[in-house]
Amino acid sequence: MPTPEVASLEGIRVLDLSRVLAGPYCTMVLGDLGADVVKVENPDGGDDTRHWGPPFVEGESAYYLGVNRNKRSIAVNLKNPAGQELVRRLATHSDIFVENLRPGTLERWQLDASSLRALNPRLISCTLSAFGPSGPYRDDPGYDFTLQALTGLMSITGSPEGEPTKVGVALIDVITGLFAATSILAALRARDSTGTGQHVDVSLFESGLAALVNVASGYLVSGRRPRRYGNAHPSIVPYQVFRARDRSFALAIGNDRQFSQLCAGLGRPEWAADARFETNPARVANRDQLVAVLSEAFAEREVAEWEERLRAQGLPFAPINHVDEALDHPQAQALGVVQSVLHPELGVLPLVRAPFHLSATPETIRRAPPTLGQHLREVLGDVLGLDDADVDALRRRGAFNC
């Protein structure tokens, strides 16, 4: 995709002290929209995810590569006064500051959001944490897995007969990153009016609860504890996985009209007029009977046959693809979902592009995920106007070791 003359966030600089997933996902979104993201990493190993694998590609973690494009990396020793001062100077030339370190860590070094915003009142600061700024769990550590457990997401995921199950990706981290990016963009818009920045606080805990959406609402209005339905839906039938002759597929029938179309596609139009199945509440009440007859019917043909027949009816139908099948899908190819960028050590690197399309200022992959400290001299020259002698002096003072 060609780089546009103007990007949505061109001229916006992000000072990124986050690591792992939620924070880096947030800043990657901002980078995809055109912001200059300066990723500040620990010289001793960098972002934790650089070491999360396999798989690795020539020593680079696939996990890290998946969420750190469109960034420039500098490796700074934040425990060193010279390194701390360097971050303060960068903050005065930044629009957005993002961090997800343990509570109290940055305060000890006077690098917390309040300290940096005192130096730069236009700075929009964002803290991503496990549990938010207050409450009895405020200082506790948290990863997506434990937050999926705590927020109830695992309790509604998995087979009804089995153990609670986590979602296959760190979904709460991803949602938190998206909430953070959205809030930051709102704060940027507010700054256009007020001229001053503000602080944004986003937590995994609150994001996980928000992600419960209709399930949380169902509990709040009914008082009944939600339970696991496996691959079925508590309030819509049929809305689940079925087995064809050769493999499984997902079918989502959202209304009575679609159910009537399904029955026609199955060659069983009489089912749509059956009082047990005529309306969705009736289908929910008679779930077992309907699923039994549908399962018997679907077992008669292979998935490809059902897909052709039911898609022709305009029904939401999908074979359960493996990841390779999904990324190779004709629709993914038509949308250009997988794009490549030239990495300084790995050569051509395929990545999954951002899932949004802006007509006038399109999102782009401009930079490969950086190697640790790759852009130190470039950033210090571009942002602070430092030359090689200045950088070497900072290195001698212990600000970094490269």
N, C-alpha and C positions, 0 to 999 in steps of 0.2 A: 504494500500500500504506500503511495507516495506521501511524503511529509507535507502537510498543508502549510501555506505561508503564515497563517496565524492559528495557534492552538487555543483551546478554551481557556487554559490556565497559563498561557505564555506570560512570562514576567513574574510569576509567582514562585517563590523559593520555599522549599520545605526542609527544615532541619529535623532529621529523623533519627532519634535515639532508641527506636523500638527494635524488638527482635522477636523471633519465633514466627507467629502467624498473624494474629489479629492486627497488630500495628503495621507490620510490613505489607499486609494485604491492603490496608487503608492507604498507605503511602504509594503503593503500586497503582492503585486506582487514580490517585492524584497525578502520578507520573504519566499514566496513560492519557490523561486529559491535558498534558502539556507542561505540568509543573516541573521545575528543576529540583529534584529530590537529592539531598546530600545525606547519605546514610553514614552515620557515625558508629563505628564498630570498635570493640575491644581488640587491641593489637594481638592479644593472646588468644587466637582462635576465631575471633569474630562472632558473628551471629550464631547462636546455638545450632540452628538448622543446617549450617555448613557441615555438621558432623552427623546429621541424622540420615542413616542409610544402612545397607544398600537400598536402592541403587545409587551408585556414584558414576559419574562420567569423567574419566581422567582426574579423579580426586575431588570433583565438584559434586555436591549432593543434589540429586534431582529435586528434593524437597525445597532446598534453598533456591534453585534455579526457577522453580515454579512461581515464586512470589516476590522476586526482587529485580525484575527488569525495570528499565527507565529510571535508574538511580546511579549516582556516583558515590563510590565508597571512599571514605577516609578512615584510617585507624588511629584513634586518639586515646591516650591514657588518661581516663577521667579521674583517676586517683592522684594524678600529679597536678600541682597548682598551675603549671604552664599549660597543660592540657585543658584544665577547667577554664582558664582565661581564654584559650582559643575558642572554646564552644561559646562563651559569652560574646566574643567578637562576632562569630558567625551568626548568633541570634540577633544581633543588631542589624544584620543585613538580610534577615529572613522574614517571611510573612507568616509562616506556620511552623509550630514546634510540636512534634509528636513524640511521646515516650510511653513506655509500659514497664519501667523498672519497679522493683518492690517499693512500697510506700516508705518514705523516709530516706531512701538512698540518695536522691538528687538534692534533697534539702541539706544533707550534710556537706555537700560540695557547693551549695548556693547556685545550683543549676536547675532548680525546680521552676515550675511555670511562673509562680509569683515573682521570683527573683529575676527571671529573664524578661518578663513583661514590664517590670520596673525599668529595665534598660531600654525597652522598645515597646511603648504603649500600643503600637499598631499590631503587635504580634498576637496571633491567634494560637493559643496553646491547647493541646489535647492530651489528656491522660487516659490510657486504656488500662484498666485494672481487672483483677479477678472479681472483686466484690464492691467496688465503688468507694466513695470518699468517707463514708461513715458506717456505723453499725458494728456489731461484735465480731464480724469476720473481716473487717477492713484490712487488717495486716496479714491475713492468711494468704499463702500462695495458692495458685489455682491453674490447672490446665483444662483444656476443653473436655477431656474425658471425665474428670471429676465434676465439672460443671454440668455435663450432660446427666450425670447421676443426681446431682443436688437439685437441679431445676425441674426434675420430673420427666425430662425428655426420654431417658432410657426406660422409664416405667411404662411408656406407651409404645415402645419400639420392640419388635420381636414377636415370636410366636406366642400365642396365648398359653400354650402348655410349657414353654421353655423359660429360660432366664431373661431378664431385661437385657436389651442389646443396644450398644452405641450405634450411632449412624456411621457409615463407612468412611466419611471424611470428617474433619474437625469442623463441623457445621456451625457451632456456636462461635468459634473463632472467626469464621468467614462472615457471619452475620454481624458480629461486633465490629469487624473492620468496615463493613458497609455502612453501619450506623454511624461510625466515627467519620467516615468520609462525607456522608450526607450532612452531618452536623457541622463539619468544618466548612463545607460549601455555604451553608446557611450563615455561618459566622462571617465568612468573606462578604456575603451580600449585605449583612448588617454593617460591616465596616465601611462599605461604600457610602452609607448614610451617616454614620456617626464619626468616622475617622479613627476609631479606636478598636482594638481587638478585644477578645474575651476568652474565657476558659471553657473548654468542652470536656466533660467527663463521661466516659462510656465504660460500662463494665460487662464482663462475661455473664455474670449472674443475672443482671437485668435483661440483657439481650436474650439469654436463654429462656427467661420467663416470657418475654415478648414474643419469642418464636413459637410459643404454644398456641397462639392466636385462638382459633375456634375451640380448641380443647380446653384452654383456660376459661374461655367464656362459657363453655358448657358446664364446667364445674361451678363457676360463680353463680350462674342462674339456677342450677338444679340442686347443688349441694351433693351430687353423686360423684364419687371418685372415678375418674376415667380409667379404663382398662385397655389392655393390649388386644388388638384385633389382627395382628400379623400383617398380612398383605391385603386385608379387607378394610372397609371404612365403617366407623360406628354409626353414621347417619345416612349413608347412601348405599343402595344395593341395586344392581351388581357394580361393584367398584373394587376390584381385587385382581389377584393373579388366578389364571386358569391354565390348564394343561391341554395343549393340542396333542395330536398323535406323536409329534416329534420333539416338541419343546414347549416351554412355558411362555406366556404373554400376559400383558396387563390390559385390562379393559376398564374404562371409566364411563359409566352411564350416568349422566348428571340430571336427567329429567325424564318425564314420562314420554315425551315425543321421541327421545333417543331410544328409550326402551322399546317403543313400538317399531322403530326402524331396525333395532337389533333382532326382534322376533321375526320381522320380514326377511332379514338377511339370513337367519337361521332356517328359514322355511317353516317356522312355527308361529304364524300370525295369530293364532288363537290364544297364545299365552298373554298377549297384550290386553285381551278382553277378560282374562281370568280374574275374578274378584280378589284372589290372593296376591296378584302381581300388578294390578291395574295402576296403582299409585305408588309413589316411593314409600310413604309410611306403611302401606300394605306389604311392600317388598321387604322392608326392614323387619316387620313383624313375622314374615314367613321366609326369612333369609335361608334357612337350611333347606326347605323344600325347593326354592328357586335355584340355589347354587347346585343342588343335586342334579336337577334336570339339565341345567346349563353345562355342567361338567360332562355329563354323558354325551351331550350334543357336540361339544367342542372336541372331544376325543376322537370323533369320526374323521377329522381332516387334519392336514398339516398346517403349521403356522402361516406359511406363505399363501395358502389358499384362503385362510380366514382373513389375513391382512388384505388381500386383494378384494375380497367380497365386502368386508366391513368398512374399509376405507372408502369404497365406492358408495357406501351408505352415509358417509360423512361422520363416522363414529370414531371417538378417541380410542385407538387401538395401537399397541406397540409390543413387538417381541422384546423379551428381556435380553438386551445386548450385553456382551462383555465390553470393557472399556475400549479395546481396540476396534470393535465393531462400531461403537458409538463415534469415535473420532474419525473413522473411515466412512461414516454414513454419507450418502449422497447429499443430504441436507447440510451436514457440517462442511462438506466440500464446497457446496454452492455459496455458503456464507463466509468461506475463507476462515473457518474457526482456527485451524492450525496455521500459524505463520512462522517464518524463520528469521533469525537475526544472526549476524556474524559475531561470534564470541572470540575474544582475543586469544584464548587458549584452546577452545574446543572446536573452533571452526563454525560451520553452519549449525545453529541450535534451533530446533523446533519448539514453539511455545503455543499455549492456548491464548488467543487474543481476548481482549476485553469484550464482554457480552452486550455492549451497547453501541449504537450507531448515531453519530451526530452528523447531520447533513452538511453543515457549513464549516464546522471545526472538528473534523473526525479525529477520533482517538488513534494513536499510533504506537508502534513499538519502535522506538528510536535507538535505544541502548540495550545491549545484552546485560543480563545480571552481572554485576561487577565482581572482579576478584577482590580479595581483601586488601583494602588500602590502595586500590588501583589509581584513584583519581586525586590523591592527596595534594601533590604539587599543582595540579590543574585547578582544583577547587580553591586552594589558598591564593593562587594567582588571580583567578577570575573574580572571586568574591572579596578578598581582602587586599588584593594588589601586592602580595608578597612575592619577592624574587627568590632565587635559589639560596642566596646567602641568608635571607630571613628564615627560610624553611630549615636550613641547616642549623641555624641558631636555636630554633625551637626544638629541633631534634636533640641537640646537646643538652638542653634544659630538661629533657625527659618527656616532652609532650607526646612523642611517638618514637618508634624505634626503626623507621624505614627511611 
